[in-house]
Amino acid sequence: MANLSRKQRQGIIATVIASFFLGWAPILGKMAYANGVTPYTLVAFRTVAAALLLWLVFALFWRREIPISWRDLVGCIGVGAVNGFGSLLYYTGLSHLDASRASLLNTLYPLWVVLFLFAAGQPLTRLTVARLALSTLGIYLLTRAGPGDLNWLGVTLMVASAATYGWHLVLGQWVLADVPARKASLYILTTMACVVGVARAVQTQPVEPIAVTGWSIILALGLTTALSRLAMFSALKRLGGIETSLAGLLELLVSLILAFLILGERLTPVQWLGGGLLGVSLILMARDPGMRLAEGNVPLEWKQK
């Protein structure tokens, strides 16, 4: 890091911090489920807690950035609605899978970004096709399990969650190009809280009894969600694709290590090979021009994470 500017070093440090907090999401989610919390209850209270914490931080330190135009607000609502729906898919899928496999499947979002851009008229590159092949083989190996050991509903929900996250990145690139990242993230997270809150409210069953341990986990997840967003704000300096892809890999490694140490999860050698192929595909994202828009050549992940 000696040849990097001070701003670049600060961005990389912030990215590492954000990746660490993001890596806790599946672990805390599984811990909440073990304490009797249902997926919709978890995602609702977690997102509301994170949004309230962000509003508190803005009220104390960034009050001038709270005002927003109606046009920008509509854009934030659109992105937040997609992201909120995706979080419902993610935590529901997580309830059917172990944290390790869920984290590996979630690395598919960059490929969905490329596919959405391809649908919008951007050509596929050879490297994109190669990454698609690697990811397909990786998923096949990762989902190789004994009879009854794999929940395909969970796999489908997690792949769909990665797709919605990829769409949220593309949508954010298109409609929020002129909105400051910090301000946009405040209103996006607030919209997410509204979406998942309504989703939980329309369910017929009342909120299940939650012990003190369960509430502690929910609040911890809300805290890591807010802190990861705040850290990512500091990193949104367009460091480049390499740093972005390595940050995604770091998040994955954090989740896998924590799943091993805290949850006692294990993968077979074949599944580790599949996970390794997904990791290689993630790293190759740094060199894939299919991850860049024709205008500006700015990596998508640094537009709106």
N, C-alpha and C positions, 0 to 999 in steps of 0.2 A: 504493500500500500504506500510505499515511500514516494512513488512517482505520481500519486493521485493528489488532486487539489483537496483543500480542507473541506469544501462542499461535497466532493465525491466521497471522501472518507466518512463524513457525517451521514451521508445517504446510505452507504453500505452498512454502517453500524445500526442505523434505524431499521434497515431492511432485515438484518439479523434478529433484532429485537422483535419486530413484527412477526417474523416467521416462527420464532420461539412461542409466542403467545398463540398464534394460529394453530400450531401443532398440538396444543392442549385441547382443542375443540372435540375431537372424537373421544379422547380419553375421559374428559369430564362428562361427555354425553353418556358413555357407557356406565360411568359411576352413578350418574343420576338415575338411569334405568334400573340399576341394581338396587337402588333405594326406593323403587316404586313410583318414580315419576314417569308419566307417559310422554311420548314425543311431542305432541302438540302443546302440552303444558310447559314442557322444557323450553321449546323454541319461543313460545310466547313470553314467558317471564324473563328468559335470558335476553331477548331482544329489547323488551321494554326497559329492563335494568340498564342495558348498554346505552340506549337512547337517552334515558334520564341522566346518566353519568356524563354523556357528551354535552347535553344541554347545560348541565352544571358547570362544566369546564368552559364552555362558550360564554356563559353568563359572567363568570369570574375573570376570564382572561381575554376572550375574543368577542366581546359584546358588539363591536363595530361590524363584525362580519355576519351577524345574524340576519339583517335585512336582505331580502332577495326579491327579484322581479317575478311577476306572475309567469312570464315565459320560462324563466329558468326553473321556477318551482314545478311547473308542469313536467319539464324534462326530468327533474329529480324524482317526481312521483312515478313516472313511467319506469325508470331504472329501478327504483326501490320496490315497485310492485313485482317486477320480474325476479329480483333478488329475494324478496320475501317468499314468493312461491317456491323458489329454488331451495331456500332454507328448510321449508316444510318437507320437501322431497328428501333433502339430505338427512335430516334427523329421523325421519320415518325409516329411510333405508338403513341408517345406522342401527336402528333397533332390531334389524334382521340380520346384521352382519357383525363380524368382529371388527375392532377399530383398525387393525392392520390392513385388512382387505378393503375396507371402506376408504382409507386414506390413499391406497394405491389406485383404486378406481377413480377417485376424485382428481387425479392428475390428468385425466382425459380432457379437461376443459380447454387447453390451448388448441387441441385438434378441432374441437367444436368451433372455436373462434375462426380457424382457417376455413372450415366448411361453410360457416355463415357468410364469410367474406367471399367465398367462391360463388355462393348462391346470389350474392349481390353483384357479381360480374368480375371479381378479381381472379385471375388465372391460378390454377394449382401449379406448384413447382414440383420438380422431381424429388426434392428433399421432403416436401410435404407428403407425397405419395409414399416415400420410404418410411416416414414417421407413422403414417397410418398403418402400414404393414407391420411395423414393429409393435405398435400399440395393440393391434388386433391379435397378434401372436402372444403378446404379453397378457392380455385379458384371458385368452384361451388357457394359458398355463396357470394363471392365477386362480382361475375358477375350477381347476382340476381338483376334485375332492372326492372322498368316498361317498357312497350312496347315503343320501339324507344329510350330508354335512354342509351342503350349500343351499342357501335360500335365494332362489332366482328372483323373487320379488324384490329382495334387498338389492341385488345386483342391478336390476332394471331401474329401481328408484335412484340408485347412486349414479348410474350413467345419465339418467335424466337430469339429476341435480347438476352434474358437470355441464350438461348442455345448457341449462338455464343460466349457469354462471358465465359460460362463454358468451351467451346472447346478451347478458347484462353488460359485459365488457364492450361488445360491439356497439350496443345501443348507447352506452355512455360515451363512446368515442364520437358517435354521430350527433347526439343531441346536447351534450354537455361540454363541448370543446371550449366554450368561452366562460364556463363557470369555474371559479377557483375550487381546487380539489377539496380543500378543507370544508368550505361552505357546502359543496355538493354532498359530501359524505354525511354531514349533519342531517340534511333533509332526506337523503336516501335511507339512512338508518332509521330515521323517524317514520318514514313511509313503511319500511319493513316492519317496524313495531306495530303499526296500525293494521297491516295486512295479516300478520300472524296472530295478532290479538283478536281480530274479527274471526279468523279461521277457528280459533279456540272457542270463542264465544258462541258460535253457531252450532257447536257440538251439543248434543242433547244431554250428555252426562255431565254432572257437576265436577269441579276440580277435585281430584283425589286428595285424600289426607297426605300431607307431606311432612315428614319429620324434620327436625332441626338440621340433621346431616344433609337431607335433600335440598333444603333451602340454601345451605352453605355452598353446595355444589352449583346450584343455579346462579347464585350471586357471583361465585368465582368465574363461571362461564361468561356471565355478563361483563365482569371486570376485564377478563382476557379479550373479549370481543372489542370493548371500547379501547383498551390499551393497544391492541394490534392496529386498530384504525388510526389512532393518534400517532403511533410510530410510523405507519405507512405514509401519513401526511408529510412527515419530515423527509421521507425517502422519495417523494414524487418530484424528483429533479431530473428525470429522464436520464438515468445512469446508463441505460442501454440494455440490449437483450440478454447479454451474458449474465449480468448481475441479476436480472429478473428471473431467468431460468434457474440459476443456482439458488436463488431465494426460494423458489417453489420446491426444489429438491431438498433444501434444508428443512422446510416445513414438513415434508414427507419423512425425512430422517428423524426429526423430533418426535413425530407421532409414532413411528415404528419403535423407537427406543423406549418411549414412555409406555407403549402397549406391552412391550416385553418386560419392563421392570415393574410396572404397577399392576397391569391386568394379567400378566403371566401368559400372554398370547404367543403362539408359535406358528410359524409357517413351514411347510415342507420344502425340501430343496427345489423341487419343481416350481413351487409357488414363488420362492425367492428368485428363481430365474425369470419368471414372468414379471415380477416386480422390478427386477433389474432392467428388463427391456423397456418397461414404462419409464423408468428413470432415464435411460439413454435417450428415449424419444423426447423427454422433457428438456434434457441438456441440449439436444440438437435444435430445439426451438430458437436458441440464440442465433443460429446461422440461417434460419428459415425466413426468406423474404416474404413468404406467404403470411407471416405474422404481422406484416406492416401494411398500413394503408398506402394507397398510391400517392396521396397528398401528405406531405410533412414527414413521411418515413419515421414516425414516432412509434415505438413499441406500445402495444395496446395496454399492457399491464400497468404502465406508468401513467396512463390517462385516468383510469378510475378503478382502483382495486377495492 
